[in-house]
């Protein structure tokens, strides 16, 4: 299980509702544990959450389309299917 240990702090730096459980002159170690019900369990969950909440349309239809785009980008291929027509200007003399 992942734990995030913040640091050892004086009890006086805790919120008042937590100070009652400890010696006022003491120090405590703050440890955080992610709640499995609230954190994405995988990269797929993160991506799906992004897809549901984004405000702009995706350029990609599915995962295969993303792979095709990356390959075209890597290989210097045609990006028009994803970026639209590219208007390149040629210098005139």
C-alpha positions as CSV (number, residue, x, y, z in Angstrom):
1,X,0.0,0.0,0.0
2,X,1.3,3.4,-0.9
3,X,1.9,5.7,2.1
4,X,2.8,9.4,2.0
5,X,4.7,10.4,5.1
6,X,4.5,14.2,5.4
7,X,6.7,14.9,8.4
8,X,6.8,15.0,12.2
9,X,5.1,18.2,13.3
10,X,4.1,19.7,16.7
11,X,0.6,18.9,17.8
12,X,-0.1,22.6,18.0
13,X,0.1,22.8,14.2
14,X,-2.8,20.3,13.8
15,X,-6.4,21.5,13.3
16,X,-8.1,22.1,16.7
17,X,-10.4,19.0,16.3
18,X,-7.3,16.7,16.0
19,X,-5.3,18.3,18.8
20,X,-7.6,16.9,21.5
21,X,-6.3,13.4,20.9
22,X,-2.6,14.2,21.6
23,X,-0.4,15.7,24.2
24,X,-0.3,19.5,23.5
25,X,3.4,19.6,23.9
26,X,4.1,16.5,21.8
27,X,4.9,15.9,18.2
28,X,3.1,13.7,15.6
29,X,3.9,12.0,12.3
30,X,1.5,12.7,9.5
31,X,0.9,9.7,7.2
32,X,-1.5,9.7,4.3
33,X,-3.0,6.6,2.7
34,X,-4.8,6.9,-0.6
35,X,-8.5,5.9,-0.5
36,X,-8.8,3.2,-3.2
37,X,-12.4,4.2,-3.8
38,X,-11.4,7.8,-4.7
39,X,-8.2,7.3,-6.7
40,X,-8.0,6.1,-10.3
41,X,-6.9,2.4,-10.2
42,X,-5.2,2.5,-13.5
43,X,-4.1,4.7,-16.4
44,X,-7.2,3.6,-18.3
45,X,-9.4,5.1,-15.5
46,X,-7.5,8.4,-15.7
47,X,-8.0,8.5,-19.5
48,X,-11.6,7.6,-19.3
49,X,-12.2,10.3,-16.7
50,X,-10.4,12.8,-18.9
51,X,-12.5,11.8,-21.9
52,X,-15.8,12.3,-19.9
53,X,-14.8,15.7,-18.6
54,X,-13.0,17.3,-21.5
55,X,-14.6,20.4,-23.1
56,X,-13.2,20.0,-26.6
57,X,-13.8,17.2,-29.1
58,X,-11.0,14.6,-29.5
59,X,-9.1,14.3,-32.7
60,X,-8.9,10.6,-32.3
61,X,-11.6,8.0,-32.8
62,X,-9.9,5.2,-30.7
63,X,-6.6,3.8,-29.5
64,X,-5.6,2.6,-33.0
65,X,-6.2,6.1,-34.3
66,X,-3.8,7.5,-31.7
67,X,-1.2,4.9,-32.6
68,X,-1.5,5.7,-36.3
69,X,-1.1,9.4,-35.5
70,X,2.0,8.8,-33.5
71,X,3.5,6.7,-36.3
72,X,2.7,9.3,-38.9
73,X,4.3,12.0,-36.7
74,X,7.4,9.9,-36.0
75,X,7.8,8.9,-39.7
76,X,7.0,12.3,-41.2
77,X,3.8,11.0,-42.7
78,X,0.6,12.9,-43.6
79,X,-1.0,14.4,-40.5
80,X,-4.0,15.9,-42.4
81,X,-6.5,13.3,-41.2
82,X,-5.9,14.6,-37.6
83,X,-4.9,18.2,-38.0
84,X,-6.9,19.1,-41.1
85,X,-5.6,20.7,-44.3
86,X,-2.3,22.4,-43.8
87,X,-1.9,25.7,-45.6
88,X,1.8,26.1,-46.4
89,X,2.8,29.2,-48.1
90,X,5.6,29.2,-50.7
91,X,7.7,32.2,-51.1
92,X,7.1,34.2,-54.3
93,X,9.7,36.2,-56.1
